[in-house]
Each structure stands twice: as structure tokens, then as C-alpha cells.
Amino acid sequence: MSLRTLVISDLHLGRPCPIDVVGALEPVLAEADEVVLNGDVAELHIPRHRDAAARDLARLRAMLDLRGVRLAVIAGNHDPLVDERRSMRLASGNILAFHGDAVHPSLAPWSPAARALRAAYRRRLESHPPEDRGRLEVILEASREAATHEWSGPNAARHAGQAWRLLLRPFAVLRVIAFWREYPALVADFAGRHAPDARMTLVGHSHWPGAWEVGGRVILNTGSFQAPHRPHAVSIEGACVELRPLRRADRAYRLDPAPESWRWTLGPPQSPAATIAASTREGSRRPSTAEIADAAAATPSRRTPVETPLRSHR
């Protein structure tokens, strides 16, 4: 029997929430053989949330350990030091999983600290020899450094990580909406450069769940347990991959069946050369890590949504 892996992201444990997220997730996570938490797991960086976040994360680890479920944690921009791991390859290398913040030099361009984050990113990237600046591990290191910078010193006071504060900054709301539109193409560009043989890429970060096909590459976003509160999970079992909505009922989550367009059967890994040719296009002006890494900055401008759950599944 094939092992079953569940991937979720953006739990933001420690923030005030009307339900116990860890307890509500136990019935779903206990059915897996392995759980991957793809970034922004716990708000360990904000002093007023830190204690609650640490307790919730410890409870989650203990619950999975008691159930015999393996746990892998990928660090995000809200928890850059929660684990050394910043990316994973799943399904025999067919799938790249990373939080998704590293696709943009500012990590979160709507942040009031965006300029400082971009500067911190540049400094760390430029501390490496030019020939190394396009390597995945160097890009992820630079994004971790920028994320750490966001939650320290004066930047921490400027950006408390609360969604409602965006309403006080209308231009930031517009930046969020623009990022939602650009994000699948940015992820496809990033994956095309750093994991050209991967058939699928799993991210979170933007809090906007869905599945997109960009230049022959499938991008899956598992959404968030915070605003806009549309969490999803990616289920991987053998060659079968599904993006499944997580519904809350009676203070517990359940996995809904995946729509037909959210089910895939993986074949052998693709040829890197063929993947790069299919997933890039000249002339893009979109922001990306290629701008700094001096790699081929070519993000596909044609985006074909496979499904957008916020429109079709309520």
C-alpha cells in the first residue's frame, strides 16, 4: 500500500482563533502517514503570540508523534527559524514544495517593511560570489535573512502581521490583489529555474488557494487557516495527487473530495530542458529573484486557471 502524505500551510498558530485549530485538524492529520507543514506554521516571531504559538506547535508535534505520523516542517517568512528546511522534493522528485515567499525579493510586497526586506535580501544574495547567486539554496537563504529582518528591530513595530491593518493602507490592499494575480506565474518561473524536472509545485504564502497551469507546469496553493480562511490540503498517495478543500463542521475539519480538475496522476519526471522551454517566455517585466540572481528573467504572461475555489466552491 502506498504511503499517504498531506501538505498544508499557513496555520499561523498562536493567533487568536474562534476554534482550537490543532484539535480540529487531528481527525484529518491522523489519517496520514506523513504531514508536511509548508511554512508560516506558528507566529513565534511576534512577542504577544509567541507563547501560545509555541504551545500549539508542541501540541501538534505531540499529537502526530502519538499517532505515529511523520512530520516535516518547512520554514516560511512568518517562522523563518522554525526549521532549517526551506524546501522539499516529494513524490520521487516530481513535486517541489516550498512556502513561496522566495519568489519575490520583498517576500511580501504589501508589507510596510517591503523596502527593508528587499535591501536585506540583496545584501545576503550579494554576499555570495556572482556565480552562486542563482542557486536555489542561496536564494532560499537570502529570503530567510529578509524574513528574519522583517520581525526584528523597528520593522516589527511597523508590521504586526494582522490582516485588518491592511484596511488602513489602501495601496497595500491593491498590492495584495496584484500579487494574487501574478503569483502563479512567479511560482512557475521560480520552479522552472530551480526545479525544472518537477512536474508540480506546492506553495502557500499568498493565502489564495487554487490550482493553475502555467506553461505546462501545475501550481498548487493550499491557502490559509487565517484570512480569507480557505484552507486546503494536497494529498499525495503513490502517483495520485489531489488538492482537497478542508471544511470545518462541529469544530472539526474534514477533507472534501477533490474536484475532477484537481486530481492528477504523475508520470516519470520531465526532461529539464523541455520543462524550461515550456514554462518561460521572453519579455516579461514581472518582479522575480532573477532580477537579482542575474538568471533568465522570463515569467510566462499567459496564466490558465485550472480551478479557483474562492469562485466555484463556497
ZAZA-937818 format. One record per residue: x negated, y negated, z of N, C-alpha, C, O in turn; residue in three letters; chain; residue number from 0. Coordinates in steps of 0.05 Angstrom, whole numbers. Each point is the difference from the previous one (the first is absolute). Layout:
% ZAZA-937818
X_Y_Z_X_Y_Z_X_Y_Z_X_Y_Z_ALA_A_NUM $
...
END
This chain:
% ZAZA-937818
-17_24_0_17_-24_0_-18_-25_0_-20_-1_14_MET_A_0 $
28_-19_-30_-16_-25_-2_4_-17_25_21_0_12_SER_A_1 $
-43_-13_-4_1_-18_23_15_-25_-9_-1_-9_-23_LEU_A_2 $
15_-3_42_16_-24_-6_-13_-25_14_-4_0_24_ARG_A_3 $
-1_-20_-40_-11_-25_10_21_-22_-2_12_-3_-21_THR_A_4 $
-9_-13_42_18_-23_-1_-17_-25_3_-17_-1_18_LEU_A_5 $
21_-19_-35_-14_-25_2_20_-23_5_19_-3_-15_VAL_A_6 $
-24_-12_37_16_-24_6_-19_-23_6_-24_5_3_ILE_A_7 $
34_-29_-2_-17_-23_5_15_-21_15_25_1_3_SER_A_8 $
-40_-21_7_11_-25_10_21_5_23_22_-11_0_ASP_A_9 $
-30_27_19_16_4_24_0_-25_18_20_-6_13_LEU_A_10 $
-43_-8_-12_-3_-24_16_8_6_29_15_-16_12_HIS_A_11 $
-24_38_-1_7_7_27_-9_-22_20_-21_-12_-4_LEU_A_12 $
37_8_23_-5_-21_20_17_-24_-3_4_-15_20_GLY_A_13 $
6_10_-44_18_-23_-3_28_7_11_7_24_1_ARG_A_14 $
7_-44_9_27_5_10_17_13_-22_0_-8_-23_PRO_A_15 $
15_29_31_16_15_-19_25_10_14_-2_8_23_CYS_A_16 $
26_-8_-36_24_9_14_1_29_7_16_9_16_PRO_A_17 $
-34_7_-28_-1_29_6_-29_8_6_-19_-14_-5_ILE_A_18 $
17_37_17_-26_12_5_-9_14_-26_9_22_-6_ASP_A_19 $
-27_-35_-9_-8_10_-26_-14_27_2_6_18_-16_VAL_A_20 $
-23_-14_36_-14_25_3_20_23_5_-2_21_-13_VAL_A_21 $
20_-26_32_20_21_5_18_5_-23_8_23_-5_GLY_A_22 $
0_-44_-10_18_3_-22_-13_15_-23_13_13_-16_ALA_A_23 $
-40_-14_14_-14_13_-22_-7_29_6_-6_16_-18_LEU_A_24 $
8_-8_43_-9_27_8_14_22_-16_-15_18_-9_GLU_A_25 $
41_-18_4_12_22_-15_-11_3_-29_-2_22_-10_PRO_A_26 $
-5_-45_-2_-10_0_-27_-29_9_-1_-7_17_-16_VAL_A_27 $
-10_-29_33_-28_6_-1_-7_28_10_-19_12_-9_LEU_A_28 $
36_-2_27_-6_27_11_3_22_-21_-9_22_4_ALA_A_29 $
23_-28_-26_3_20_-21_-23_2_-19_-1_17_-17_GLU_A_30 $
-18_-36_19_-23_0_-18_-23_16_12_-1_6_23_ALA_A_31 $
-18_2_-41_-25_12_9_-21_-22_4_-18_4_17_ASP_A_32 $
20_-26_-31_-19_-22_2_15_-26_-4_18_-2_-17_GLU_A_33 $
-25_-18_33_12_-27_-2_-23_-19_-6_-20_-1_14_VAL_A_34 $
24_-16_-34_-19_-21_-7_14_-27_6_20_-6_-12_VAL_A_35 $
-32_-10_29_10_-27_7_-17_-19_-16_-24_-5_6_LEU_A_36 $
36_-7_-27_-15_-16_-20_-1_-29_7_10_-17_-16_ASN_A_37 $
-22_10_39_-6_-28_6_22_-15_15_24_8_-2_GLY_A_38 $
-32_-28_16_18_-17_17_17_18_18_24_-3_1_ASP_A_39 $
-38_21_13_14_19_18_8_-14_26_22_4_9_VAL_A_40 $
-40_-19_3_5_-11_26_-12_-28_2_-22_-6_-10_ALA_A_41 $
36_-12_24_-8_-28_2_-20_-3_23_5_-14_20_GLU_A_42 $
-28_26_-23_-20_0_21_-16_-26_2_-15_-4_18_LEU_A_43 $
19_-13_-38_-16_-25_-3_13_-24_14_-14_-19_6_HIS_A_44 $
41_20_-1_14_-22_12_3_4_30_12_20_8_ILE_A_45 $
-24_-37_8_0_4_29_27_7_12_1_18_17_PRO_A_46 $
20_-31_-25_26_5_14_12_27_-9_18_10_14_ARG_A_47 $
-28_1_-36_10_27_-8_-19_22_6_7_24_-3_HIS_A_48 $
-32_-30_11_-21_20_0_6_23_19_-4_23_-8_ARG_A_49 $
14_-28_32_4_22_19_22_18_-10_-2_25_1_ASP_A_50 $
25_-36_-11_22_16_-10_-9_16_-24_8_23_-4_ALA_A_51 $
-24_-36_-14_-10_14_-24_-17_24_8_3_21_-12_ALA_A_52 $
-21_-25_31_-18_22_8_16_23_12_-6_23_-5_ALA_A_53 $
26_-30_21_17_22_12_15_15_-21_1_25_1_ARG_A_54 $
11_-40_-20_16_14_-21_-18_17_-17_8_23_-8_ASP_A_55 $
-31_-33_1_-18_16_-17_-10_25_15_-2_21_-12_LEU_A_56 $
-3_-23_38_-8_23_16_23_20_1_-5_24_-2_ALA_A_57 $
29_-33_5_24_18_0_3_14_-26_6_24_-1_ARG_A_58 $
-10_-38_-21_2_12_-26_-21_22_-4_6_21_-10_LEU_A_59 $
-31_-27_17_-21_20_-2_6_24_17_-3_23_-10_ARG_A_60 $
12_-27_34_6_22_18_23_17_-10_0_25_2_ALA_A_61 $
21_-38_-13_23_14_-11_-8_18_-23_8_24_-1_MET_A_62 $
-24_-34_-17_-9_16_-23_-19_22_9_2_23_-11_LEU_A_63 $
-19_-29_30_-18_21_10_16_23_13_-7_23_-4_ASP_A_64 $
27_-30_19_16_20_13_14_18_-20_4_24_5_LEU_A_65 $
4_-36_-27_15_14_-21_-19_15_-19_9_15_-18_ARG_A_66 $
-35_-18_21_-19_13_-17_-2_-13_-28_-7_13_-19_GLY_A_67 $
13_-39_17_0_-15_-25_-26_-16_-2_-6_-15_19_VAL_A_68 $
-10_19_-40_-25_-15_-3_7_-29_-6_20_-6_-14_ARG_A_69 $
-37_-12_23_5_-29_-4_-25_-12_-12_-22_4_8_LEU_A_70 $
26_-20_-29_-21_-17_-12_10_-29_-1_22_-5_-8_ALA_A_71 $
-39_-13_18_7_-28_1_-18_-15_-19_-25_3_1_VAL_A_72 $
37_-20_-18_-14_-18_-18_3_-28_11_23_-9_4_ILE_A_73 $
-45_-6_0_2_-27_10_12_-19_-20_-5_3_-24_ALA_A_74 $
20_-22_33_12_-21_-17_-11_-27_8_-20_-2_15_GLY_A_75 $
33_-19_-24_-9_-27_7_10_-9_28_-12_-19_11_ASN_A_76 $
33_31_-1_9_-6_27_-14_17_22_2_-7_23_HIS_A_77 $
-15_28_-32_-14_17_20_-27_9_-13_-5_24_-2_ASP_A_78 $
-12_-43_-5_-24_6_-15_-20_18_15_-16_13_-13_PRO_A_79 $
18_-11_39_-19_15_16_13_25_12_-13_14_16_LEU_A_80 $
37_-7_-24_14_23_12_-14_26_-8_2_20_15_VAL_A_81 $
-15_-20_-38_-13_25_-9_-22_-9_-20_3_-21_-13_ASP_A_82 $
-23_38_10_-21_-6_-20_10_4_-28_-10_-11_-19_GLU_A_83 $
30_28_16_11_7_-27_15_-23_-12_17_-12_13_ARG_A_84 $
-23_6_-38_14_-21_-15_14_10_-25_16_-14_-12_ARG_A_85 $
-21_39_5_13_12_-23_-2_30_2_-17_11_15_SER_A_86 $
34_3_-30_0_30_0_7_9_-28_14_-14_-15_MET_A_87 $
-24_37_8_9_14_-24_17_24_8_-9_15_18_ARG_A_88 $
32_-12_-29_18_21_7_7_17_-24_-7_-8_-23_LEU_A_89 $
19_31_27_9_18_-22_-23_6_-19_2_-5_-24_ALA_A_90 $
-23_16_36_-23_8_-16_-12_-23_-16_-11_4_-22_SER_A_91 $
12_-28_32_-11_-23_-13_18_-14_-19_-7_-21_-11_GLY_A_92 $
31_32_6_19_-12_-18_12_-27_9_10_-16_-15_ASN_A_93 $
-11_12_42_13_-23_12_-20_-16_16_-15_11_16_ILE_A_94 $
14_-38_-21_-15_-18_16_19_-14_20_21_-11_-9_LEU_A_95 $
-27_12_34_16_-14_21_-18_-21_13_-21_7_10_ALA_A_96 $
30_-32_-9_-13_-21_15_22_-20_7_20_-1_-13_PHE_A_97 $
-26_-16_33_22_-17_9_10_-20_-21_24_-5_-2_HIS_A_98 $
-42_-6_-14_8_-17_-21_-9_-29_3_3_-16_-19_GLY_A_99 $
-13_8_42_-9_-27_5_-24_-8_-17_-4_-23_-6_ASP_A_100 $
-12_44_-1_-26_-6_-13_4_-8_-30_-20_-6_-13_ALA_A_101 $
44_6_2_3_-7_-28_-2_-30_-4_-2_-9_-23_VAL_A_102 $
3_-7_45_-1_-29_-3_-22_-11_19_-1_8_23_HIS_A_103 $
-16_-26_-33_-21_-10_17_9_-14_25_-14_-1_20_PRO_A_104 $
39_-10_-20_11_-13_24_16_19_17_12_-8_21_SER_A_105 $
-10_34_-29_15_20_14_30_-6_0_16_15_-12_LEU_A_106 $
-8_-37_24_28_-9_1_1_-29_-8_-4_-18_17_ALA_A_107 $
8_13_-43_-3_-28_-10_21_-19_12_-3_-25_-3_PRO_A_108 $
23_35_17_20_-17_13_-9_-8_28_13_-17_12_TRP_A_109 $
-35_28_-2_-9_-5_27_-10_-29_2_-13_-9_-18_SER_A_110 $
18_-4_41_-12_-27_4_-30_1_1_-14_-21_-3_PRO_A_111 $
3_45_7_-29_3_1_-11_10_-26_-23_10_-1_ALA_A_112 $
38_-11_-21_-8_13_-25_-27_-10_-10_-17_16_-9_ALA_A_113 $
11_-42_11_-25_-10_-10_-23_11_17_-21_7_-11_ARG_A_114 $
25_-6_37_-21_10_18_-5_30_-6_-23_9_1_ALA_A_115 $
44_5_-6_-2_29_-6_-16_4_-26_-17_17_-2_LEU_A_116 $
24_-33_-18_-15_2_-25_-29_-6_3_-17_13_-12_ARG_A_117 $
11_-33_28_-28_-8_5_-15_23_15_-23_6_-7_ALA_A_118 $
36_6_26_-12_22_15_-5_24_-18_-20_13_2_ALA_A_119 $
39_-8_-20_-2_22_-19_-24_-5_-18_-17_18_-5_TYR_A_120 $
15_-43_-6_-23_-6_-18_-27_3_15_-19_11_-12_ARG_A_121 $
18_-21_36_-26_2_14_-9_29_4_-23_6_-5_ARG_A_122 $
42_11_13_-8_28_4_-7_13_-26_-19_15_-2_ARG_A_123 $
35_-20_-19_-6_12_-26_-27_-9_-11_-16_16_-10_LEU_A_124 $
10_-42_13_-24_-11_-11_-25_7_18_-22_-7_-8_GLU_A_125 $
27_20_31_-23_9_16_-12_26_-12_-21_9_9_SER_A_126 $
35_3_-28_-9_24_-14_-14_-8_-26_7_-20_-12_HIS_A_127 $
-25_37_2_-12_-5_-26_22_-1_-22_20_14_2_PRO_A_128 $
-23_-30_-23_20_-3_-20_9_27_-12_23_3_-7_PRO_A_129 $
-42_15_4_7_26_-13_18_17_18_12_19_-10_GLU_A_130 $
-9_-26_36_16_16_18_28_-12_6_17_13_12_ASP_A_131 $
-13_-37_-22_24_-15_8_26_11_-12_22_-7_9_ARG_A_132 $
-24_24_-29_23_12_-12_7_27_11_20_13_-8_GLY_A_133 $
-36_-3_28_5_27_11_24_-1_19_4_-20_15_ARG_A_134 $
12_41_-15_24_1_17_-6_-5_29_13_-16_13_LEU_A_135 $
-34_30_-2_-5_-3_28_-9_-28_8_5_-9_22_GLU_A_136 $
-18_-5_-41_-8_-28_5_24_-18_0_2_-18_17_VAL_A_137 $
16_22_-36_25_-16_-2_16_4_26_10_-20_12_ILE_A_138 $
-7_45_-3_16_5_24_-14_-11_25_14_-9_18_LEU_A_139 $
-40_9_-17_-15_-12_22_5_-30_1_4_-11_22_GLU_A_140 $
-5_-2_-45_5_-29_-1_28_-7_8_5_-20_14_ALA_A_141 $
15_36_-22_27_-5_8_4_5_30_16_-15_13_SER_A_142 $
-30_35_-2_2_4_29_-12_-25_15_12_-9_20_ARG_A_143 $
-34_-1_-30_-13_-23_13_19_-24_-1_3_-15_20_GLU_A_144 $
11_11_-43_18_-22_-2_24_3_19_8_-19_13_ALA_A_145 $
2_44_-11_22_5_18_-7_-5_29_15_-11_16_ALA_A_146 $
-40_20_-8_-9_-5_27_-2_-30_6_6_-9_22_THR_A_147 $
-14_-6_-43_-3_-29_3_28_-13_4_2_-20_14_HIS_A_148 $
19_32_-26_26_-12_2_10_-1_29_15_-18_8_GLU_A_149 $
-22_39_7_11_3_27_-19_-9_22_1_10_22_TRP_A_150 $
-20_-28_-29_-19_-9_20_-2_-31_-2_6_-12_-20_SER_A_151 $
-14_0_43_-4_-29_0_25_-16_-7_22_8_7_GLY_A_152 $
-26_-31_-20_23_-17_-6_20_12_-18_24_-8_0_PRO_A_153 $
-32_27_-17_19_12_-19_22_15_15_23_2_-10_ASN_A_154 $
-30_11_33_20_15_15_23_-18_9_23_8_0_ALA_A_155 $
-30_-33_8_21_-18_9_17_-10_-23_24_-6_4_ALA_A_156 $
-35_4_-28_14_-10_-23_19_22_-11_20_-7_-13_ARG_A_157 $
-27_32_16_16_21_-13_7_21_21_-17_18_6_HIS_A_158 $
41_-19_5_8_18_21_13_26_-10_8_17_15_ALA_A_159 $
-7_-14_-42_10_25_-11_30_3_2_10_23_-1_GLY_A_160 $
6_-44_4_28_1_3_13_-9_-27_-5_-21_-10_GLN_A_161 $
23_39_0_12_-6_-26_16_-25_-1_1_-15_-20_ALA_A_162 $
13_9_43_18_-24_0_-16_-26_-4_12_-20_-9_TRP_A_163 $
-37_20_16_-16_-24_-2_-4_-8_-30_-5_-24_-5_ARG_A_164 $
9_43_-13_-1_-7_-28_21_-21_-8_-4_-16_-18_LEU_A_165 $
27_17_32_22_-19_-6_-9_-29_5_12_-19_-11_LEU_A_166 $
-32_15_28_-10_-26_5_-19_-10_-21_-9_-23_0_LEU_A_167 $
1_41_-18_-19_-6_-22_12_9_-26_-7_22_-10_ARG_A_168 $
24_-37_-3_14_8_-24_-18_10_-22_6_18_-15_PRO_A_169 $
-30_-32_12_-18_9_-21_-11_28_5_-6_15_-19_PHE_A_170 $
4_-8_44_-10_27_7_21_21_-9_-7_22_-9_ALA_A_171 $
33_-29_12_21_18_-9_-3_5_-30_3_23_-10_VAL_A_172 $
-8_-44_-5_-4_3_-29_-25_17_-6_1_15_-20_LEU_A_173 $
-21_-18_36_-24_16_-5_6_30_6_-11_17_-14_ARG_A_174 $
27_-12_34_8_28_5_15_12_-23_-6_22_-9_VAL_A_175 $
25_-37_-2_16_9_-22_-18_5_-25_3_20_-14_ILE_A_176 $
-21_-39_9_-18_4_-22_-18_24_3_-5_15_-19_ALA_A_177 $
-4_-10_44_-17_23_6_16_26_-5_-11_19_-11_PHE_A_178 $
36_-18_19_17_23_-5_0_7_-29_-2_23_-8_TRP_A_179 $
4_-44_-9_2_5_-29_-27_9_-11_0_18_-18_ARG_A_180 $
-22_-29_28_-26_7_-11_-12_26_11_-17_12_-12_GLU_A_181 $
27_-5_36_-14_21_15_-4_27_-15_-22_10_0_TYR_A_182 $
43_1_-12_-5_26_-14_-22_-2_-21_-16_19_-3_PRO_A_183 $
15_-41_-12_-21_-3_-20_-28_-3_13_-19_10_-11_ALA_A_184 $
18_-25_33_-26_-2_14_-10_27_10_-23_6_-1_LEU_A_185 $
42_9_12_-8_27_10_-9_18_-23_-20_14_3_VAL_A_186 $
34_-15_-25_-8_16_-23_-28_-8_-10_-16_17_-8_ALA_A_187 $
11_-43_7_-27_-9_-8_-21_10_19_-21_9_-9_ASP_A_188 $
26_-11_35_-19_8_20_-5_30_-2_-23_9_0_PHE_A_189 $
44_7_-3_-3_29_-2_-14_8_-26_-16_19_0_ALA_A_190 $
21_-34_-21_-13_6_-26_-30_-4_2_-15_15_-14_GLY_A_191 $
6_-34_30_-29_-4_3_-13_19_19_-23_8_-4_ARG_A_192 $
37_-2_26_-13_14_22_8_29_3_-14_15_14_HIS_A_193 $
36_-7_-27_8_29_1_13_7_-27_23_7_0_ALA_A_194 $
-38_-10_-22_12_3_-26_11_28_-6_17_3_-18_PRO_A_195 $
-26_17_33_11_27_-5_25_6_17_12_21_-4_ASP_A_196 $
-5_-39_22_24_5_17_25_-6_-17_2_-21_-13_ALA_A_197 $
18_38_15_24_-3_-16_20_-19_14_16_-13_-13_ARG_A_198 $
-18_12_40_19_-16_16_-15_-16_21_-22_8_8_MET_A_199 $
33_-31_0_-11_-16_22_21_-6_20_22_-9_-7_THR_A_200 $
-28_13_33_19_-5_21_-10_-24_16_-23_-1_9_LEU_A_201 $
41_-18_-5_-6_-25_16_23_-7_18_22_12_-2_VAL_A_202 $
-27_-32_18_21_-13_16_-4_-30_-3_1_-10_-23_GLY_A_203 $
-6_-4_45_-10_-27_1_21_-21_-7_5_-19_15_HIS_A_204 $
8_21_-38_18_-21_-9_28_2_13_15_-19_-2_SER_A_205 $
-9_41_15_26_5_13_22_4_-21_24_1_8_HIS_A_206 $
-30_0_-33_20_3_-21_-2_28_-12_-18_6_-16_TRP_A_207 $
36_12_24_-3_28_-9_9_5_-29_16_-16_-11_PRO_A_208 $
-26_36_-1_8_7_-27_-20_17_-15_-22_6_11_GLY_A_209 $
28_0_-36_-18_15_-17_-1_-15_-27_20_-8_-11_ALA_A_210 $
-44_5_1_-5_-14_-26_-19_16_-17_-18_14_10_TRP_A_211 $
22_-15_-36_-20_11_-18_-13_-23_-15_14_-16_-14_GLU_A_212 $
-40_13_17_-15_-21_-13_-22_12_-17_-18_12_10_VAL_A_213 $
21_-14_-36_-20_10_-18_-5_30_3_-23_9_-2_GLY_A_214 $
44_6_8_-3_29_3_-8_9_28_-4_23_5_GLY_A_215 $
0_-42_13_-7_6_28_24_-5_18_13_-20_-2_ARG_A_216 $
-7_39_20_22_-2_18_-9_-13_27_-19_9_12_VAL_A_217 $
33_-30_-4_-6_-14_25_24_4_19_23_-6_-8_ILE_A_218 $
-28_16_32_21_4_20_-6_-17_24_-22_-1_10_LEU_A_219 $
43_-14_-1_-2_-17_24_20_10_20_24_2_-6_ASN_A_220 $
-33_4_30_17_12_21_14_-21_17_14_8_20_THR_A_221 $
-16_-33_-26_16_-20_15_-9_-3_28_-24_5_7_GLY_A_222 $
42_-14_11_-8_-7_27_23_5_20_23_0_-7_SER_A_223 $
-31_4_32_19_3_22_7_-27_12_16_-2_18_PHE_A_224 $
-29_-19_-28_7_-27_7_14_-13_-24_5_14_-20_GLN_A_225 $
1_-40_21_14_-14_-21_-13_6_-27_-25_-3_-2_ALA_A_226 $
40_10_-19_29_1_-1_12_27_8_22_7_-8_PRO_A_227 $
-36_9_24_11_24_13_10_20_-21_23_9_1_HIS_A_228 $
-40_-2_-20_7_21_-20_-22_21_0_-13_3_-21_ARG_A_229 $
9_12_43_-22_19_0_6_24_-18_23_9_-2_PRO_A_230 $
-44_1_-11_1_24_-17_-23_18_8_-18_-8_14_HIS_A_231 $
19_32_-24_-22_19_5_-7_14_-26_18_5_-16_ALA_A_232 $
-43_0_11_-9_17_-22_-4_28_10_-15_4_20_VAL_A_233 $
28_15_-32_-3_28_8_-16_14_-22_6_-1_-24_SER_A_234 $
-28_15_32_-17_14_-18_0_29_9_-8_7_22_ILE_A_235 $
17_11_-40_0_28_6_-9_15_-25_15_2_-19_GLU_A_236 $
-39_9_19_-11_12_-24_-3_-21_-21_-13_-21_4_GLY_A_237 $
24_27_-28_-1_-19_-22_24_-19_-1_2_-17_-18_ALA_A_238 $
16_20_37_24_-16_1_-4_-25_17_-9_2_23_CYS_A_239 $
16_-25_-34_-2_-26_14_27_-14_-2_12_-1_-21_VAL_A_240 $
-2_-8_44_26_-14_1_-3_-26_17_-14_0_20_GLU_A_241 $
28_-21_-29_3_-24_16_28_1_11_20_0_-15_LEU_A_242 $
-17_2_42_26_4_13_6_-22_19_-16_-7_17_ARG_A_243 $
40_-4_-19_9_-21_19_2_12_28_8_23_4_PRO_A_244 $
-14_-39_16_4_7_28_24_-15_10_0_-25_1_LEU_A_245 $
21_39_7_25_-13_9_1_4_31_-7_20_11_ARG_A_246 $
18_-41_2_3_1_29_29_5_7_18_-15_-9_ARG_A_247 $
-13_34_26_27_6_10_-2_12_28_-17_17_5_ALA_A_248 $
34_-27_13_-1_9_28_-28_-2_12_-9_18_13_ASP_A_249 $
-4_-40_-19_-26_-7_12_-21_21_-8_-20_4_15_ARG_A_250 $
23_8_-38_-20_19_-10_-1_-3_-30_19_-7_-13_ALA_A_251 $
-43_12_1_-4_-1_-29_4_27_-12_-5_21_13_TYR_A_252 $
15_-21_-38_1_25_-15_-10_-7_-28_1_-22_-9_ARG_A_253 $
-11_43_-5_-10_-3_-27_23_5_-19_11_23_-1_LEU_A_254 $
-4_-42_-15_20_4_-21_-13_15_-24_-24_-1_-3_ASP_A_255 $
40_15_-12_-11_13_-25_-11_-22_-19_10_-22_-1_PRO_A_256 $
-31_30_-13_-12_-19_-19_17_-1_-25_8_21_-10_ALA_A_257 $
-2_-45_-1_13_-2_-26_-17_15_-21_-24_3_3_PRO_A_258 $
37_5_-24_-15_15_-21_-24_-15_-11_-21_12_-6_GLU_A_259 $
24_-38_4_-22_-16_-11_-23_-4_20_-21_-11_-7_SER_A_260 $
25_20_31_-21_-2_21_-12_28_6_-11_4_22_TRP_A_261 $
12_14_-41_-12_26_3_-20_5_-22_6_-6_-24_ARG_A_262 $
-30_16_31_-21_4_-20_-13_27_5_-2_9_23_TRP_A_263 $
-7_4_-44_-16_24_2_-27_-6_-11_-4_-8_-23_THR_A_264 $
-16_11_40_-28_-7_-7_-12_22_-17_2_24_6_LEU_A_265 $
-16_-32_-27_-16_18_-16_-29_-3_7_-6_-11_22_GLY_A_266 $
-13_20_-38_-28_-4_6_-7_-30_-1_13_-15_-14_PRO_A_267 $
-34_7_28_-9_-28_-1_-5_-9_-28_-8_15_-17_PRO_A_268 $
13_-41_13_-3_-12_-27_-29_-6_-6_-17_-1_19_GLN_A_269 $
11_-2_-44_-27_-9_-8_-3_-29_9_17_-17_-7_SER_A_270 $
-39_10_21_-4_-27_8_0_-20_-23_12_-21_2_PRO_A_271 $
-25_28_-24_-1_-18_-23_28_-5_-11_7_-23_-7_ALA_A_272 $
9_44_5_27_-3_-11_17_-17_19_16_-16_-9_ALA_A_273 $
-19_19_35_16_-15_19_-7_-29_-1_18_-17_1_THR_A_274 $
-44_11_-2_-8_-29_-1_12_-13_-25_9_-22_1_ILE_A_275 $
-11_36_-24_11_-11_-24_30_-5_1_10_-19_-11_ALA_A_276 $
4_37_25_29_-3_1_9_-21_20_21_-11_-3_ALA_A_277 $
-37_6_24_10_-17_22_-12_-28_0_5_-15_19_SER_A_278 $
-20_7_-39_-10_-27_0_6_-14_-27_6_13_-20_THR_A_279 $
-8_-39_21_6_-16_-24_-14_-26_3_-1_-13_21_ARG_A_280 $
-11_3_-43_-16_-24_1_18_-24_4_23_-1_-7_GLU_A_281 $
-35_-20_18_12_-26_0_16_-7_25_11_-22_2_GLY_A_282 $
-10_40_18_16_-6_24_-14_-21_16_-25_-1_2_SER_A_283 $
41_-17_10_-11_-20_18_8_6_29_-4_-17_18_ARG_A_284 $
15_40_-12_9_7_26_-24_1_20_-22_8_-8_ARG_A_285 $
26_-17_33_-22_2_20_-6_29_6_19_16_2_PRO_A_286 $
-43_-9_1_-7_28_8_-28_0_11_-15_-20_-2_SER_A_287 $
7_42_13_-27_3_10_-21_-2_-22_-23_-5_5_THR_A_288 $
31_10_-30_-18_-1_-22_-12_-28_-4_-22_-3_-10_ALA_A_289 $
37_-17_19_-9_-28_-3_-26_-4_16_-18_-14_-9_GLU_A_290 $
15_28_31_-24_-3_17_-20_22_-7_-24_-4_-1_ILE_A_291 $
35_28_-4_-18_23_-5_-12_0_-28_-18_16_-6_ALA_A_292 $
27_-35_-11_-10_-2_-27_4_26_-15_-16_7_-17_ASP_A_293 $
39_6_23_7_24_-15_19_-9_-23_4_-24_-4_ALA_A_294 $
7_43_-10_18_-7_-22_27_-9_11_16_17_7_ALA_A_295 $
-11_-43_-7_25_-10_11_21_1_-21_4_-18_-16_ALA_A_296 $
11_40_16_20_4_-20_24_15_12_0_24_1_ALA_A_297 $
19_-39_8_24_11_12_22_1_-21_4_-20_-13_THR_A_298 $
10_42_10_21_2_-20_23_-20_6_9_-1_23_PRO_A_299 $
-1_-14_-42_21_-19_5_28_12_-4_20_-12_8_SER_A_300 $
-18_35_-20_26_13_-3_5_19_23_-16_19_5_ARG_A_301 $
37_-24_10_7_16_23_27_13_-5_19_-14_-5_ARG_A_302 $
-18_41_7_25_14_-4_9_13_26_-12_20_8_THR_A_303 $
32_-31_7_8_12_25_13_28_-6_17_2_-17_PRO_A_304 $
-26_18_32_13_25_-1_26_-1_16_21_10_-9_VAL_A_305 $
-22_-23_32_24_-3_17_-7_-21_21_-23_-2_9_GLU_A_306 $
42_-14_-2_-4_-20_21_22_4_21_23_-9_-4_THR_A_307 $
-28_22_26_20_8_19_16_-23_12_23_3_8_PRO_A_308 $
-36_-27_-6_14_-22_12_23_-10_-18_18_-14_9_LEU_A_309 $
-18_22_-35_22_-7_-17_20_23_-3_24_-5_0_ARG_A_310 $
-34_29_-2_18_22_-7_8_19_23_18_16_-3_SER_A_311 $
-32_-19_26_6_18_22_3_-17_25_-20_-9_12_HIS_A_312 $
44_5_-3_5_-17_24_14_17_21_6_-10_22_ARG_A_313 $
END
